[in-house]
Amino acid sequence: MPDPLSQSTPLGVGLIGLGTVGGGVAQMLTEHAGLYAKRCGRRIELRRVVVRNVDKAKKSGLVDPGIVGDDVSALRGDDVDVVIEVAGGVDTAKGYVEQALSAGKHVVTANKALLAAHGPALFKLARLKGVSIAFEASCGGGIPCVTALQFGLMSNAVRGLYGILNGTCNYILTEMTQKGRTYAEALADAKAKGYAEADETLDVSGADAAQKLAILASLAFGVSLTGDDVPCEGIDTLDLTDVTFGDELGYDVKLIAAAEDDGRGGLFLSTRPCFVPKDAQLAQVHGAFNALSVVGDAVGHVMLYGAGAGRGPTASAVVSDLLNVASGWYPKAFADMGLMPDLHEPATPQPTDDAQSRFYLRLSVRDVPGGFGRITTILGEHGISLSAALQHEATHTGDDFVPVVITTHRCRQGDLHAACAMIANLDAVSGPPVVLRILDAT
């Protein structure tokens, strides 16, 4: 049997899923067949398409109806060399990918949830079977984040990753910061324009960005991580009041997925809303766009920016992975280089309380003499110094509590939380303080 990756042999492709992304992949393979053959030295042939709704796929006009079916075992035949999985989900997709790998097929996937949960085990299986898994589309749509971390920045010891990795959240936050909309208003608009799912929980909770961060941080820091290793705070409780105060202080708010080297072999991991200085690169990322800022010891800051989801951008990354497999260089790199998480020890996530940063606090303080003084005393007793304070004049509408905003110098997060717990119990303070990280390293 000819080597399926020899330059003289066409590459047979099996596709699982013909939805938004799968349809884009099929269209690109048809429209650019000649171009791809020139670029990788062999023809790429779509030979099998597996879907749930066979009739719909056959009538789509995207593929030859004769290659469409609903039996995934058809992908194990000798006519298929690479399986593309763009169906989504975790458990069922895991079974599909395991079957493909066990049958000696290379896999290209856009499934970040699958890799965040089971990536190391699947990479290990691929290695055992002498094949590879390519996954550029899993983390940033059309942005080549994975390729950059694996190959383009290989010479660097990475010190930090700071990502805007969810377009839904970024669209909502852009509407809040630029148009003054409440969270509920911005979410409704995102759904109306197709940027948010009917059930927006995975996006706005930060879980989607955390899954992507787990994959990217595994590559950047040479460790094994899962999505469960990344603490999450979403944007669904963000108050327009804080967005307004942040604007006054010169900050924009973004959902930031961060992985930072603690300097001792551990990582600080988080996904949460952060204030970003308006002149920082990440603050310029608006709407449904994504970005990843990488801090390397030699290169300094590098930022990758582009469309993080959608038919065209995601299909672009999938097909690029396919061409890299077809050319033969990617399987060799997968086999010979120590890049994949299955070859690394589990990460050592550090307690977020030990992380140091600057912070924004908003408190509701009774407008009486001495109230603010007691707050600053408590902060000082916990080793927290103030960078700035902002208080608007009381309106005397019958509510004698006024908002007071404080920004701190760098401090230990656990010390700040301990101070806030004491401050919340003061008679002069109503409710717990709102706390947001101020991100300077972007």
Secondary structure, 3 states (H helix, E strand, C coil): CCCCCCCCCCEEEEEECCCHHHHHHHHHHHHCHHHHHHHHCCCEEEEEEECCCHHHHHHCCCCCHHHEECCHHHHHCCCCCEEEECCCCCHHHHHHHHHHHHCCCEEEECCHHHHHHHHHHHHHHHHHCCCCEECCHHHHCCCCHHHHHHHHCCCCCEEEEEEECCHHHHHHHHHHHHHCCCHHHHHHHHHHCCCCCCCCHHHHCCHHHHHHHHHHHHHHHCCECCHHHCCECCCCCCCHHHHHHHHHHCEEEEEEEEEEECCCCCEEEEEEEEEEECCCHHHHCCCCEEEEEEEECCCEEEEEEEECCCHHHHHHHHHHHHHHHHHCHHHHHHHHCCCCHHHCCECCECCHHHCEEEEEEEEEEECCCCHHHHHHHHHHHCCCCEEEEEECCCCCCCCCEEEEEEEECCEEHHHHHHHHHHHHCCCCECCCCEEEEECCCC
